[in-house]
Amino acid sequence: MTDGQRLATPPGTGNGSVLDAWERFQQGDDHIRGVRPEVVVSWLRCREKYKVDPHLTEAPAAPAAGEHALEHGVVFTEMGGVAASATREVEGLNGIVTVTDCTGRVLAVWGDPATRLRADEANLKPWHCWSECAAGTNGMGTALETHGPVLVGGAEHWCEAFHNWVCAGVAVRDVVTREPIAVLNVSCWRTALPRSTAGWLANAVMRAQSILKRRARDSGAELVAALTQAKGQSSSPLAAVDTAGKVVIANDPASVLMGVPASTPAVDPTVRWNSGLPDIIGAARYASVHAAHNPAWVGSTQVFTHLADDPTPVSIRPVFLSGHLVGSLIAFGSSDGERLAPGEGAAHPRMPVRRLVGVRDDRMVLLRLPEVSFAESDGNDVWLATDEGRLRAATPGLDKLDAELADSGFLRVHRRYVVNVDRIREIERGPRGEMLLVMEGRQREAVPVSRRNSAAVRRALGI
């Protein structure tokens, strides 16, 4: 491979500007320039959320591996084949290729023997953990936290001992839950990555995800069949949801409650609907965790809908395909099975977010949550209305930001808006009777509330 085919190191990582910023940031200085937003966000997680020692010299041993679904094993095999075939490309570039699981545990390493020996010194080898919480900012761990390819070079690594490496990684994600399954990563020692790296990683992930999409369509068809069978036994509102809580199909009465089209199958995972009932999403995810270990598990809870002031009981019954959990049947008006206690809806407890990163020109602004009034989506960009003015969020996608802030006093009120509940000052009615939230701040901006979110807003405000 010629020099012209190599990928340059990320801008700024080859000089002292990023190193100077790294030194100041890890000592607590938030006023830095010249560092890419995605790196600053990662550094922030390492410093404040995971508290990773920047002077760590090697990755820790990984915990024992847990169980994984059959298709995850297929992905590991696919990634291993791709990585092994790339060995010749990276051997002449002081490079190695690694595959990790969803925890950042390295499964296998291929590539240049001399570079592998250097990697061994940092425990970049099988059965050691390279998640961000274990080893700070790096290609493998940061890919687990990010949607899309990740490039980390030089002093962009959180741990000083890894500053001689340049790496690029990308996560294969479950097409239903969007949770990571595996990471494919290329690392080079003091050498630029091949220019073809980004495309090579993307193509490898595309191949793996095509396998997952076929499996997900089969799962969707099974959920439709399960609801069809259940409809013959009950006239109650019924819906089938996948393991992420997205609606695959709902009968007519359930569609009214959930705000989705009636009796319209959404077998393809890319066209499934978000329920207008957040409690259902949480309950479905909780069910996925418990039913995976106990196939006979059936649960029940209560949810609020926009049609009634009092909560409605629902039961959750898991659906399996070839012994693999694919989703749940939701029956409104039923309370069969184990009762979920309040707050048990979250399948994966989250650590609260303390800061958000806003971008203004080439400057990163670290914001405390009380400084943020609301977030507004504009395509894939998210804009933050803050005490520092209007800033672009370093985290792309409102859905991702909503998930991060769900336990921090923020509320999704519209498909385009997430608001800080403590910054709501007035409630008005729009010309068509819609609810408007007047937010605290010099501009006193009004944020619309969608019909499906109005009940959740009223509950949050106690009105």
LOROKOL-399418 format. One record per residue: x, z, y of N, C-alpha, C in turn. Coordinates in steps of 0.001 Angstrom, whole numbers, plus 500000, padded with zeros to 6 digits. Each point is the difference from the previous one (the first is absolute). Last residue first. Layout:
residues N
XZYXZYXZY
...
END
This chain:
residues 463
449712536972518968498781499655500771498981499318499086
504908501516499432498991501059499907498758499729500774
504162497319499186499774500595501325498959501111499961
501146497543496066501282500462500528499830500727501331
496221497946497954500439501188499259501299500571500568
498368495978501823499107501120500356500429501273499273
502254496046498890500358500439501346499147501195500408
499047497896495933501258500730499894500443500524501364
496189497223499844499710501293499372501262500850499893
500355495523501661499370500916500951499722501371499392
501944495762498060500841501168500247499334501053500879
497967495758498765500337500647498735500849501250500198
498749497268503746498839500664499407500371500761498747
503812499333503687499163499117499181498880500801499352
502573500908504757499838500559498660499093499068499211
503474499409504670498726499851499287500036500643498619
502666501372504686500251499439498670498666499881499267
502049500505505396498882500202499077500273499263498690
503317502262504194499565498829499248498888500366499013
502689502116504013498716500409499416499369498826499240
504344500453502587499133498830499942498602500331499492
503457503341500265499758499469501348499022498841499991
499449503582496117501112499221500529499647499417501346
497038501529495331500750500675501047501170499137500446
495563497719497858501206500722499643500677500613501223
494904498411498133500832499932501199501197500919499784
496497497307496571500783501212500206500881499796501226
495078497797498069501299499768500615500680501341500221
495595497596496957500714501174500488501358499582500547
495431496829499940501152500423499203500684501196500652
496111497338501649499765501277499345501167500498499176
499869496060502819499201499763498797499761501281499218
502586499980504073498771499251500333499109499726498799
503172504302499584500205498659500517498691499290500245
501244505418500130499295498967499258500229498658500667
503206504736499821499036499190500732499279499058499039
503379504742500343499335499047499114498939499282500821
504988502877501054498577499744500240499478499031498948
504471501815499688499472500802501097498512499797500240
504343499522496093498669499513500368499424500921501074
504231500649497651500073499299501289498662499381500402
500865502338495813500189500967501084500062499346501373
499730497384495982498733500692500253500137500971501167
502583495411499171500375501408499945498764500804500400
499654494937497802500070500829501198500510501403499669
499788494406498343500170501356499480500208500895501218
498034494536499140500403501184500756500130501250499132
498410495404498781501138499746500882500554501263500670
496169499872497004501032499260499258501235499754500855
497253504369500977499665498573500104501088499260499239
500221504653500381498653499890500560499491498563500028
503846503720497726499678498570500084498555499881500459
503428504217501033498811499546499285499806498501500210
503766504658500409499592498671500445498871499494499110
502552504203499445499068500072501119499598498663500577
502922500748496108500652500499501226499081499990501205
499651498180495299500006501459499929500575500639501258
499696495201499536498700500492499545499915501518499979
503647496645501186499476500972500957498728500687499542
502343496561497443501031500963500372499429501134500856
497219496322498772500307500830498833501024501083500346
498965496842503331498842500850499732500275500935498833
503158496672500963500054501077500986498853500980499786
500036496160497330501136500864499647500089501177500961
496771496717500910499655500717498768501108500969499606
500602497016503681499208501190500318499632500785498759
504384496727500977498785500124499205499251501298500275
505331499831500836499021498915500082498766500306499161
503731503201502686499362499814498692498965498888500104
502252501363503852501029499453499117499455499763498602
497035499785504611500417500902498929501057499329499139
499031499089505320499784499429498679500524500970498949
498038501486504937501197499672499229499611499351498678
498131501791505277499635499248498804501264499531499281
500185504510503013499485498652500199499670499342498672
501460504505500382501123499190500488499563498574500323
497053503206498082500341500541501313501171499264500622
497043497229496482500737501271500032500202500476501431
497791496182496243499693500467501353500555501417500111
501485495817496580499694501413500202499716500258501472
499833495583496263500372500487501333499514501427500159
501320496243495822499200501150500408500524500481501345
500098495111496741500596500954500935499026501130500274
498890496179497350500805500944499230500705501009500888
495863498022502138500607499311498879500751501014499160
498762502416503405499958498649500552500693499112498984
497863505481500496500651498900499293499811498690500749
500297505400501638499150498798499954500752498874499314
499902505842500919500733498826499539499030498845499867
500170504896503168499417499204498918500925498850499653
501412503904502582498553500061500161499286499227498895
504959502652500438499350498738499628498492500174500087
503215503560500667500217499030501075499275498682499748
500120503737496838499090500247501126500157499026501161
502981499698496140498633499538499779499044500320501149
505180499066500901499281501051499299498532499619499922
504150496429500471498804500622500560499521501149499131
504452496577501325499494500892498964498903500866500596
502240495002501142499420501194500613499411500845498880
503863495745500694499109500735499111499498501254500729
501859494986501914500096501453499993498982500596499045
500796495346501611500926500335498912500150501510499866
495558498250501980501184499154500117500944500327498838
496797503218499398499881499389501333501288499246500267
497138502753495716501050499069500398499677499448501384
498857504719496687499513498880500790501166499155500477
498852503913495971501004499252500745499325498834500699
498371505218498226499838498564499880501076499334500836
499391505215497481500372499092501094499554498581499669
499043503630497048500228500759501230500271499110501198
497280499934494850500884499280500910500132500809501285
498869502007494900499497499618501319501058499293500837
499646499680494634500630500890500950499539499577501384
496988499185495541500970499438500930500619501106500839
497425499321494826500136500756501228501117499443500870
496919497479496393501417500247500235500135500777501301
495706499053498363500733499910498740501469500342500180
495499501611502739501268499293500176500790500020498707
495732502249500510499885498557499933501309499256500098
498715504859500258500664499509498795499974498480499908
497952502923503450501419499720500208500711499458498789
495655502826499090500319499359501282501506499812500154
498326500075495001499984500951501108500309499266501297
497660497957495501501205499964500809499860500993501133
497628499999494984499774499978501440501335500013500740
498628498013494943500748501036500722499803499861501500
496079497755497104501446500162499875500591501102500851
495354497439501416500582500250498678501499500255500113
496163499089503330501041501029500126500581500367498638
496954495889503074500327500628498725501117501009500203
498268496940503365498865500802499568500226500714498692
502803495612500773499464500864501046498773500747499480
504437497798497488498536500086499937499527500991501051
504588496813498502499489501018500912498478499959499945
504463498403496754498615499764500391499539501172500855
505283498160499361498941500977499718498642499428500368
505408498139498434499148500385501111498932500981499562
503595498233497213499911498924500990499135500368501195
503120502076495405499023500283501043500002498892501050
501321499383494735500628500196501310498919500194501051
499285498888495263500597501321500091500645500322501325
497652495875499200501092500097499014500754501317500126
496977500013503684500170498691499386501231500080499098
496220503676502674501283499625499392499942498568499471
497483503829503703499833498771499213501379499568499509
497408504958501986501089499022499891499670498820499092
496753503110503211500266499811498574501071498918499846
497403503538503756501088499027499865500359499911498527
495581501701503505500832500207498816500990498856499893
497092502520504292500400498795499275500779500423498764
496442502083504327500835500165498804500337498643499384
499125501055505326499360499415498821500898500227498789
499274502693505137500821499233499054499201499537498791
497714500613504918500481500828498903500825499161499027
497939497978503725500850501043500567500598500892498914
498619494601499530499489501360499864500993500986500610
500693495199499837498549500027499881499419501409499935
504759498562500100499397499859501326498478500079499967
503160502714496452499700498607500318499336499947501372
503281503594496730499103499773501126499814498499500194
501152502861495292500517499168501089498952499886501094
501660503029495200498968499696500981500640499217501137
501165500509494396500281500563501314498805499716500903
502138499661494416498928499864500988500439500653501301
502063497863494762499965500925501131498812499760500907
502513499204494731498930499534500889499908501028501124
503558498641495499499675500705501243498869499304500749
502415498780495795498614500478499924499550500657501302
504522498323499237499033498897500048498546500444499966
504651502205501679498882500461499182498891498956500052
504075499258502267500507500974499037498920500518499065
498977496883503425501150499391499341500581500929498940
496477501413502904499540499234498845501151499332499265
500862502462504033499564500871498903499587499208498758
501417497692503993501078500873499544499570500783498762
496818497271502162501023499184499354501127500847499445
496549501973502615499564499693498636501063499209499258
500702500844504547500134501243499236499640499750498541
499254496520502933501433500165499770500274501277499213
495592499147501321500413499002499011501485500138499681
498157502706503408499530500434498684500442499025498913
500947498926504536500790501127499544499619500456498603
497427496620501995501357499510499763500874501119499457
495671501072501402499972499267498733501398499507499648
499283502065504171499984500993498916499992499325498629
499679497404504073501359500444499656500038501001498857
496513496086501280499927501427499687501392500483499588
498717495397500909499777500719501248499928501499499799
502845496362496912498736500708500134499914500652501372
502776495511498698500190501407500320498635500644500188
500933495543496834499543500575501261500414501456500144
502224495302497442499148501176499792499733500705501323
502829496009498954498743499860500740499065501180499770
504401499355497926500242499726501412498718499921500810
500265500625495109500334501211500765500189499762501491
496622497333496596501355499843500519500358501209500865
495621499780498368500923500176498881501449499921500471
495125500832501986501293499741500640501080500264498952
494201499024500149501245500428499353501232499622500825
494859501161501427500958498900500152501336500412499405
495657502544500950500031499250498738500906498768500069
499368501950504720499264500430498815500193499043498836
503419501382504347499003499047499515499379500445498681
501709503922503138500644498836499385498916499024499544
499755504785501825500299498995501007500744498801499460
498095504188497875501445499806500110500397498952501027
495381501205498943500698501260500247501473499783500310
497310496304498765499528500514501289500771501274500365
500732498080495774500632499184501044499595500481501389
498015501885496083501344500529500271500681499217501119
495697498571498449499935501277500734501381500585500308
499888495785497548499389499934501334499944501350500708
503886499569496453498630499491499963499369500150501381
505321499148499121499021501066500237498604499400499901
505762498960498906498604499553500031499113501220500211
504685500227500702500011498731499273498592499410499959
502737503679503400498769499629499307500147498619499372
503905503918500946499370498822500590498838499539499135
503166503721499102498745500316500677499343498822500678
504038500225497155500292500315501396498745500370500765
499874498607495431500741501259500044500422500388501416
495580497001499544501275499965499293500759501310500202
494477499333499853501151499991500902501279499979499173
494231499185499796501243500037499225501155499867500973
494543501860500413501108499159500462501160500142499038
494237501269500909501188499958499139501051499085500615
494807502705500809501115499279500633501265500113499152
495510500407497228500641500714501109501047499114500674
497189499260495964499636499264501219500614500657501233
501335499709494361499679500804501177499656499092501175
501319498409495613499613501350499618499579500864501185
501676495440500223498898499936499043499480501362499600
503816499455502816498766499678500720498802499947499066
504461500582498321499410501232500530498689499729500730
502530496328498327499466500787498897499305501262500511
502203497345503139498863499261499457499348500774498861
504019501655501809498860500244500879498759499289499495
503999499293497655499586501395499856498808500312500892
502031495739500310499256500128498743499492501434499809
502801499146503683498705499335500196499141500143498744
504381501552499725499198500880500846498622499395500283
503150497404497633499554501121499165499138500966500801
502068496419502266498923499501499145499442501114499107
503761500993502643498805499830500825498821499511499184
504193500285497896499461501333500256498723499919500830
502428496065499271499364500430498746499353501374500178
502511498423503559498757499225499890499266500344498713
504227501954500702499003500578500897498682499229499946
503765498389497582499497501231499392498887500607500862
502253496306501725499199499585498841499381501221499328
502979500812503513498727499448500492499115499547498847
504402501552499107499107501102500359498643499480500485
503409496883499066499603500652498749498976501094500293
501991497932503616499035499081499396499508500551498670
503438502204502357498661500341500475498944499022499481
504636499367498969499507501233499386498563500288500420
502161496309501956499806499766498562499422501233499326
501205500322504523498817499164499847499702499743498523
503962502248501176498829500869500133498715499198499801
504027497630500035499957500864498822498777500899500025
500893497286503746499525499208498865499890500842498739
501808502008503881498582499728500179499435499208498824
504670500863500133499226501214499748498502499734500088
502842496455501139500133500301498571499199501238499631
500365498772504543499114499104499264500018500265498512
502962502501502708498615500318500352499018499118499223
504743499190499477499526501247499415498520500252500267
503248496305501282498792499747499208499337501281499490
504178499861502424498922499606500904498687499816499247
503783503478498281499708498562499972498834499667500920
502747504317501355499137499566498904499862498483499993
504390502649501929498662499542500373499229499552498768
503816503828499766499853498546499941498575499630500399
501964504492498977500757499426501123499948498480500029
497697501543495944500977500924500574500827499267501052
494684499247498048501365499475500085500898501007500709
494803499462497239500916500773500841501390499377499950
494311499125498755501357499440499970500854500824500957
494945500740497129500913500215501117501346499323499755
494389501038498419501138499134499694500917500025501220
495901503474498025500761499404501106501131499161499424
494710502076498387501432499823499757500642499434501256
495483501611500051500249500078498557501490499962499709
496512501442504512501152499299499422500116500234498501
495232499850502705501076500944499724501183499248499359
495569498223501203501108499756500918501111501022499861
495683499217497430500250501232500743501025499844501108
498797496112497392498764500735500273500280501195500905
503468497143498319499161499177500866498685500679500336
504978502151499050498740499796499294499046499257500928
505203499340500868498920500961500195498775499623499173
505731499344500658498833499396499363498892501049500065
504333499718503449499204500684498984498933499068499441
505193499306502239498580499724500183499250500648498845
505301499814502781499097500321498904498571499623500325
505710499777501488498666499454500263499127500276498786
505137501672502498499070499820498884498659499445500473
505601501550501052498905499202500556499046499714498847
504218503923500978499134499139499201499038499205500881
503179503510501319500751498801499632499162499005499201
498462504412501471500118499079501125500794498740499682
498666504255497468499518498686499560500177498934501091
501065504746500485500799499522498867499600498599499561
497614502486503413501261499416500464500805499397498866
494570500386500226501128500789499503501321499292500306
495916497946501260499933501354500544501214500830499583
499966494589500782499776500973498934500018501399500599
501124496405502719498549500168499901499635500928498838
504495498476501052499576501301500510498492500147500073
501437496036496991500936500845500724499416501336500407
496236496740498626501439499736499975500792501022500774
494891498239497654500681501168500569501498499755499900
494784497471499330501439499773500114500616501201500698
495135498471497191500702500950500864501483499674499969
494733497525498766501436500184499779500628500927501032
494778500756499000500833498854500322501467500305499793
496821503941500960499426498789499419500832498806500460
501535505402499340499726498878500894499378498837499241
501871504163498193499203500493501120499426498870500846
502950499280496260498860500735499451499050500458501099
504094497941501159499044499005499490498771500688499403
503629502634501376499205499570501144499019498908499597
503044501665496716499067501037500432499111499560501134
503368496965498425499039500327498949498947500992500498
503609498683502937499150498870499627498930500346498996
501562503886503212500778499059499182499046498922499513
500077505150502777499745498584500227500930499148499147
499520504828498001499901499504501364499720498510500076
500272502925495979501259499405500449499920499388501395
496306502480497762501174500431499246501302499527500628
495665498857501705500035501466500027501210500537499255
499140495288500083500422500508501307500112501520500006
500811497640495322498886500046500950500511500515501338
502484499293495715500335499424501294498775499862500903
502103502618495103498864499717500888500467499534501374
501847499697494501500179500727501256498990499475501023
500652498209495502499520501376499882500339500863501206
502875495470499519498748500410499347499819501516499941
502926498321504017500046499643498586498739500546499335
502671500901504393499143498814499994500064499412498592
502454503954501782498884500122499043498976498876500164
504343500369502190498863500501500782498773500242499127
503960498307498076500479501152500762498883500620500839
499319495946497547499938501195499152500432501252500760
500423495728502001498624500486500019499861501280499177
504087497716499941499791500641501301498604500607500084
500931497521496199500791501234499976499869500750501322
498008495777499637499250500989499228500766501319499915
502083496309501953498989500576500899499156501036499279
503145497599497496500699500868500954499017500677500953
498288496796496835500481501252499380500680500943500981
495983496458501195501457500049500026500516501327499444
494990499089498539500824499434501054501484500215499821
494896502637498740500766498838499570500950499599501132
496562504438498166500871499405501015500754498830499375
495210503499499177501120499187499499500760499405501179
496558503387500517499813499690498580501176499230499424
499023503675504287500656498757499600499850499817498494
496679502656503467500920500236498879500585498662499536
496526500832503429501365499742500446501034500257498930
495129500194499570500554501227500567501382499793500589
497447496580497656499282500351501228500498501283500642
503530497244497067498560500189499812499384500488501309
504447496693499680499562501391499935498512500049499653
504668496493499826498545500128499868499680501489499914
504453496672501931499400501166499342498492499859499923
505112497204500885498548499923500058499442501187499221
504966498683502777499287500436498806498509499852500232
505211498096502251498599500389499995499482500464498656
504131497754502262500057501465499923498585500583499940
500788495332499681499776500512501350500088501519500056
500169497066496032501088499567500866499897500523501412
496636500988496726501287500502499498501160499610500908
495243498675500433500489501133500777501382500474499565
497640496258497930499964499775501446500666501122500770
499396500215495239501071499069500373500057499809501513
496464502667498126501319500641499915501111499078500476
495043499367499477500672499897501301501423500520499971
496953500153496241500308498593500279500741499820501321
498445504309498655501083499560499122500410498561500302
496262501806502288501254500612500431501181499520499158
495630498620498801500415499378501257501358500541500441
498036501965496213500399498626499724500493499288501238
498210504334500449501274500030499296500517498612499700
495694500505501864501042500262501000501380500038499353
496293499530497112500127498813500853501122500184501016
498860503696497331500642498960499195500247498741500824
497584503517501988501396500397499807500765498923499231
495361499410500459500711499755501262501468500374499864
497176500971496401500172498547500105500772499651501265
498747504453499377501083499644499098500281498510500022
496324501519502356501220500414500688501218499691499141
495653499307498294500459498904500841501223500386500823
497978503284497157500592498908499233500530498897500901
499801504938502070499051499066499399500732498852499318
502279504902500400499616498907500880499091499039499242
502321505502499968499329498875499349499699498918501024
504164503074501138498633500249499569499423498783499301
505338501970500626499025498941500242498633500408499483
503816503490501864499579499307498775498913498987500322
503171501028504061499225500817499067499590499174498789
504545498792502640498556499817500095499286500954499047
504865500774502593499413499537498743498489499913500153
502735499448504527499775500992498941499492499361498719
503419497673503699498579500185499718499817501023498882
504227500065503481499540499336498787498521500294499794
502448501593503833500972499002499516499555499275498739
497939502712504777499896499887498544500925498887499512
499012501449504607501346500016499437499985500055498473
496036500151502806500668498717500276501415499935499444
495585502723498165501305500279500583500726498680500263
494560500630499896501140499554499189501298500295500748
494869500857500710501135500876500302501212499693499103
495238498133500408500721500258498761501212500915500175
497172498984503780499081500155498875500743500417498737
502339499235504159498941500975500258499082500229498808
503973496975499949500372501186500770498899501063500019
499350495752497800501126500705499374500306501312500711
496690497074501787499549500622498753501111500840499378
501148497528503752499096501094500378499460500710498762
502611496125499455500821501140500421499126501206500323
497775495974499099500595500565498794500857501218500334
498212497593503569498911500660499279500535500660498728
502997497375502450499703501249500709498896500771499281
501006495722498418501070500943499661499753501344500675
497133496412500939499770500444498629501079500983499534
500340497988504389498918500980499875499806500514498581
504898498391501711498728499363499645498909501036499765
504078500724503424499756500188498568498616499443499678
502022500376504514500775499077499183499859500181498508
499265504231503308499737498577500196500772499192498964
497981505495501016500992499068499485499548498568500251
498626505377500546500087498913500981501110499040499584
498826504256497803498985498976499730500129498777500904
503256504205497810499743499217501204499033498863499668
501942503262496790498757500380500671499661499222501246
503655499572496583500202501274500687498777500423500808
500218495836497699500032501023498949500313501381500580
499943496276502941498674500242499437500036501105498957
504040498457502061499160500749500940498667500384499359
502978497343497482500600501312500239499132500841500927
498723495511499195499825500828498800500532501407500231
500747496787503349498591500416499973499730500907498807
504259498083500299499816500981501080498568500524500003
500930496542497004500661501233499580499849501086501064
498461495707501012499104500659499053500612501309499512
502655497445502924498752500388500670499055500728499059
504574497984499118499797501438500134498662500407500552
500674495467497026500755500610501083499607501461500141
498037497032496716501433499793499842500825500589501128
495155499956499703500551500925499020501497499844499835
496980497328502922500473501268500526500663500900498990
496615496275498260500590500036501335500450501408500382
499970498653494813499004500230501046500640500173501361
502693497029496576499644501411500054498950500196501092
500203495169497802500763500881500874499521501437499884
499860496239496120499116500614500977500811500965500837
501735495333497354499862501447499975499089500499501118
501675495446498887498770500362499300499757501504499994
503890497821501866498830499557500752498691500358499347
504254500824497937499729500948501082498761499606500784
500108498365494945500835499868501178499633501044501036
499750499987494406499152500000501191500884500000501242
END
